[in-house]
Amino acid sequence: MTEKLPGLVMVYTGDGKGKTTAAVGQAVRALGHGYRVFMIHFMKGRDYGEFLATANMPNLTVIRAGRDTFVNREKPDPVDRELAVEGLAKVKKAIMGGEYDLVVLDEINVAVDYGLIDEKDLLEMLEKKPPGVAVILTGRNATPELVKRADMVSEVLAIKHHYEKGAECCRGIEY
């Protein structure tokens, strides 16, 4: 029997590239040791490489809570909020249900920043989670309160990006 994970709350945030990839790497590490992982991609409906690569891994459940379109930050479509709220309900069930050791909430910070999910609901869920469930939250603009409550926070800095030279969004690099 695999021992329980410490119930850490880990955050990958910042304007740089690689937050989701870091979280997926952490999930793969946990899977390698026999842990069960639940991963949800907020605000992502496209076939991102991480989604495709992990979709059939044993002990891993991967779902999406978003559409294949950009969300308007100033005026989000009601369907985007609905998908995010439904996604958060699935996360609560995954965290509280005892089936998973690690729960990854990809782009949850952006969903909170865009007003799709209430920060209070997210923080309350984290406060109530069982001690043996680790949680990873990714996305730009992690709130100061989330950063304060987290056990680990890594900020990915954007120093240079190929978009600055006019590069197009590329399958296998951006998604």
N, C-alpha and C positions, 0 to 999 in steps of 0.2 A: 504494500500500500504506500502510495506516495504521501509524504508528509504535507501538511497544509502550507500554503504560501503565507508569508506575512501579509496582512491586509493593507498593504501600502496604497496610497493614492499618488499616482505619478502623472505629471503634466509635461507634455512637449508643446511648446508655444514659440512664438516669434515669427518674424517676417521671412525667414529663410526657408529654403527648400529641404524636405526630408523628414518632416514630423510624422507623417503617416508611415513612411518607410521605417523609421525608428520603432514605432509602435508595433508594426508587423514583425520586425526582427525580434522584439521582446516576446511577442506571442509565439513565434517559432521556437524560441529558446524554451519557453514554458512547455510547449507541446513536446519538445524533445525529451523532457523529463517526465512525461506522462500526465501533465496537467490538462484540464479541460478548459477550453477558451471560447468565449462568445465575443464576436466582433461585429459592431454595427457602424456603417458609414452614413453619417448624417450629411444631407445636402449633396449627395452623390448618387446619381442614377446611371451614370455611364459605366461601361465595362473597364474600370481602372485595372491596371496590371496586377495590383495587390489583390483585388477581388477575384480576378481570374486565377491567379496562382494559388490562392488559398482555398478556393471554393470547395474542393473535394478532399481536403486534408482530414485525416481521422482526428477525432476529439475536438474539432473546430466547427463552430456554427458561425456563418457569416451572412449578414442581411444588410439591406440598404434601406435608408429612410430619406430618400430624396429623388428628385427628377433629374433627367439629363439636360439640365439647363442652368444658367446662372440665376441666382436669386437676387432680386432687386433689394438692396440694403435699406433704402429709404421707404419702399412700399412693397414689402414681400407679398406674393400671391397667397391667398388664404390656404391653398392646397399645400404650399411649402410648410406653413405653420402646422397644418393638420398632420402631415407626414412626420414632422419632427416630434410632435406631441405623442403620436402613436409609437414612434421609435423609442421615446423615453419610457413609455409604459412597458415596452418589451424589455428594455434595459433593467427596469425595476424588477421585473419578473425574473430575469436572468441572475441578477445580483442576490435577490432574496430567496430564490428557489432551491439553492443548494446543489445545483447541477454543474456549476462552473466555478473554476478557481481563479480565473483571470477574465475580466471584462474590459474590452477596448471600445471606447466611445470616440471614434474618429470624427474630427471636425465639430465636436460638440461645443468647443469654445466659440467657433464662428456662429453656430446656431444660437447660442446665448447672445452674442454680440449683435446679431441681426434681429433679435427680439422674437425668434421662433420658439424659444424655450425660456421659461422664467428661471433666472439664476437661483432664486429661492428654492424652487422645486429640485434643481440639480443638487444644491448644497444639502438640502434636507435628506435626499436619497443617499448621498455619501455619508452623512452622519449616522444613518440607520443601517448601513450595510454591515453584514456579519464580519467578524474580525479575520476570518480566513479567506476572504475574497479580495484579491488585488484589483485595482482599477487604473486604467490608463485613459487620460483625456488628451486629445490633440486639437490643434488649431491655433490660429493667430488670436491675439487679443484675449488671452486668458484673463479673467477678472482679478483684480487685486485680492478679493476675498478668497477666491479659489487658490490662488498662489499662496496665500497665507495658510490655508488649511491643508494644502498638499504636503506629502512627506518628501517628495522629490520633484523638482522643477528644472527642466532643461530648456534653455532658450536657444533656438536656432536663428543665427543672425544672417541677414542677407548682406553680404559684402559685395558680391558681383553676381549678375545673372545674365544668361545669354539672351533674354528678352530685350535687354538694353541695347543689343546690337541688331534688333529687329527679327530675331528668330521666331518662328511659328511654334505653336503648341504641337508637341510631337508625341505620338503614341510610343510607349516604352520609356519615355523620359518624364513627361508631365502627367501622363495617365496610363 
